[in-house]
Amino acid sequence: MAAASAGRRPQLLWIGLLALLPPGTHQGKNERRILENVMKNYNTLERPVANESLPITVKFGLTLQQILDVDEKNQILTSNNWLNLEWMDYNLQWDPEDHGGVHDLHIHPKYLWKPDVLMYNSADEKFDGTYPTNVVVDHNGSCLFVPPGIFKSTCKIDITWFPFDEQRCDMKFGSWTYDGWQLDLVLKEKEGDTSTFISNGEWDLLGLPGKRNVKVYDCCPTPYVDITFTIKIRRRTLYYFSTLIIPCVLISSMALLGFTLPPDSGEKLTLGTYFNCIMFMVASSVVLTVVVLNYHHRTADTHRMPQWISTLFLNWLPWFLRMSRPGRKITRKTIMMNNKMKELELKERSSKSLLANVLDMDDDFRGLAPTGGYGGLEYTPSSGCAGTHRELQALLRELRFITARIRKDDEIREIISDWKFAAMVVDRFCLIVFTLFTVVATIAILLTAPHILVA
């Protein structure tokens, strides 16, 4: 019995809660009935005002979420924003008491009239980058439309004081077809909403003021209203201090030290000479680095290694620098042997026929006629062996092709390996030479000062 009474308690609780609800409450049916009654004669082309001679007032606000990019070259600011539009729709009203207490509806904007407010200075390919979210419609006709979007706005960027520059980028919004007598834009707040702004790593946000402008053009007597928000940003200078300003200041300070020396001393010229040597070394290192990268990325399809480069960078210079390749020890004896082997190989190849070079056989192979018998000296093939001879020729052609392909692949890999090793040799040579140059130049120039060792 106790278990049965415990099981009835949740049921009794639900029955009690349902008894407290007002009679006839059916939320789904009421919303459907509101949509049927309100939208039955609704026209999205109709400007929703009670008096057509009066403008419809639209309150406009902007929420800045994030500054995504500032393109100085193309003068485009990319930002993430939420628009905030509020207006009264005369045709969207109902009594909540007659419709089950339903106070608001969420309707897609394509089923309602909405102000055609666009950003005038848009640089987007689609011009309008907003997402069509639902419009929140209150029972008294109040409509709230908050479409988010990625906005690309044109901005005149002045980098005269880079990297200590401040930029002012305007975002000008207004109706595309309605004038001020038909649609009146009102600034919701004097400042845009930045409470949810995500800070940018390169720019600091200084402010987001808004301003309502009314302009009358010469062509038409009617006023045109726009709302302009100005994004004020300042460039962060920490990165440029550490990578640009501080090195320049240090170099300039070192150059200015020469003017603190007495005019009758020779250290002025010595210090200037030292700076010139450092500048020459830096410029030379850049040029040689380009040469090293050029050698490293060369292939057999684009470059053939000249004989002097092969002799210098693959034999003598590695031997002098005590460098070796995997599986190859470079000594004076191996260099001389390699040179003799290459000479003999070139002579042998020039004296043998193409087929002999491919198959590594003697030239008299083609002149020998296949003979029969156990000794192979007395039997000459007759016409019945012609088929076998053709098969042998076909086999030789295939073997020649495969051998040539394997040899070509090996040569390509060898050439690429030679260029990369030559780049390593040049890199190692430059490291040793520039290290010696820096040490020797520094010691030599400092020792020219007559009083450097004087306390």
Stockholm file with secondary structure:
# STOCKHOLM 1.0

chainA/1-455         MAAASAGRRPQLLWIGLLALLPPGTHQGKNERRILENVMKNYNTLERPVANESLPITVKFGLTLQQILDVDEKNQILTSNNWLNLEWMDYNLQWDPEDHGGVHDLHIHPKYLWKPDVLMYNSADEKFDGTYPTNVVVDHNGSCLFVPPGIFKSTCKIDITWFPFDEQRCDMKFGSWTYDGWQLDLVLKEKEGDTSTFISNGEWDLLGLPGKRNVKVYDCCPTPYVDITFTIKIRRRTLYYFSTLIIPCVLISSMALLGFTLPPDSGEKLTLGTYFNCIMFMVASSVVLTVVVLNYHHRTADTHRMPQWISTLFLNWLPWFLRMSRPGRKITRKTIMMNNKMKELELKERSSKSLLANVLDMDDDFRGLAPTGGYGGLEYTPSSGCAGTHRELQALLRELRFITARIRKDDEIREIISDWKFAAMVVDRFCLIVFTLFTVVATIAILLTAPHILVA
#=GR chainA/1-455 SS CHHHHHHHHHHHHHHHHHHHSCTTCCHHHHHHHHHHHHSTTCCTTSCCCSSTTSCEEEEEEEEEEEEEEEETTTTEEEEEEEEEEEEECTTCCCCGGGGTTCCEEEECGGGSCCCCEEETTBCCTTSCCBCCCCEEEETTSEEEECCEEEEEEECCCCCTTTTSCEEEEEEEEEESSCCTTTEEEEESCSBCBCTTCBCCSSEEEEECBEEEEEEECSSCSSEEEEEEEEEEEEECCHHHIIIIIHHHHHHHHHHHGGGGSCTTSTHHHHHHHHHHHHHHHHHHHHHHHHHHHHHHTCCTTTCCCCHHHHHIIIIIHHHHHTCCBTTBCCCHHHHHHHHHHHHHHHHHHHHSCHHHHHHTCCGGGTTCCCCBTTTSSSBCCCGGGHHHHHHHHHHHHHHHHHHHHHHHHHHHHHHHHHHHHHHHHHHHHHHHHHHHHHHHHHHHHHHTSTTTTCC
#=GC SS_cons         CHHHHHHHHHHHHHHHHHHHSCTTCCHHHHHHHHHHHHSTTCCTTSCCCSSTTSCEEEEEEEEEEEEEEEETTTTEEEEEEEEEEEEECTTCCCCGGGGTTCCEEEECGGGSCCCCEEETTBCCTTSCCBCCCCEEEETTSEEEECCEEEEEEECCCCCTTTTSCEEEEEEEEEESSCCTTTEEEEESCSBCBCTTCBCCSSEEEEECBEEEEEEECSSCSSEEEEEEEEEEEEECCHHHIIIIIHHHHHHHHHHHGGGGSCTTSTHHHHHHHHHHHHHHHHHHHHHHHHHHHHHHTCCTTTCCCCHHHHHIIIIIHHHHHTCCBTTBCCCHHHHHHHHHHHHHHHHHHHHSCHHHHHHTCCGGGTTCCCCBTTTSSSBCCCGGGHHHHHHHHHHHHHHHHHHHHHHHHHHHHHHHHHHHHHHHHHHHHHHHHHHHHHHHHHHHHHHTSTTTTCC
//
